[in-house]
Amino acid sequence: MADSEFSVPELAGLRNSLLTEGVDFRAAAEMLQLFLAGRGYGVSRDEARDAVSRVGLSGCSVEAIQRELSRIALVQ
């Protein structure tokens, strides 16, 4: 993905949703996929799962979510 960033309110909402999912990595990965798809980006299922794992290890901060989304998002 280019240097595009998502808004802080969008990322905070996604973060809250991810925290609600807890340790259900499959549901959290699907949430990332849906978030990106709703904004015109694609992402592989495996990349989304890996990103969820990295976000969790980073304390699920908004910055970690932004970094991972920027890394995995594919322009469609």
N, C-alpha and C positions, 0 to 999 in steps of 0.2 A: 504494500500500500504506500502511496506517496506520503508526504508529510502532513496529511490531513489528520485532524484531531477531532474527537468527539467532545461534546460539551460536558462540563463538570456535572450539571444536573442529570444528564443522560447516564454518565458513568456512575454517579452516586446511586441512581435508581437500579442500575444493573448490579452494583455491589451489594445493595440491600437484598435484591432477589437472590444473588449467589449465596449470601450468608444464610438466607432462609432455607436454602437447599441443603446446607450442612455438608455432609460427606458423600452425598449422592453425585458422584462425578459424572455419570451419564446424563442426568438431568441438568447439571450445571453446564456441561459441554453443549447440550442442546440449546440451552439458554443463550450461550455465546453465539451459536450458529444463527439462532432466530434474531438476535440483536443485530448482527451484521447483515443478515439477509434483509431485514427491514430498512436498512440504510444503503442497499444496493451492492453489498459485498458478498462474496462467497468465502467459504472456508471448508477445509476437509474435516471430516469427523475426527480423524486421528490428531490433527493439529489442534482442534478445539479441546480435546481431552488433555493433550500435553499442556496447553495454555492454562487450563483449569488447575492442573497440578502446580504449575509454576506460580500462578496467582496465589494459590493457597499457601505455598511456601514463603511467599513475600508478604504474608499477613493480610492479603486481600485489600490492599490499598488502592485507591483510585488511580494512583500513578502506575502501579503494577498492572492494573487492568488496561489502562491506556497503552502501556508499553506492549503488552501481549496482543491486544487487538491490532495495533499498528504492525506488529510482526506477522500476524497470521492472515489478515484480511486480504482477499484477492478481489481486484476490480473485475466486475462482470460486464 
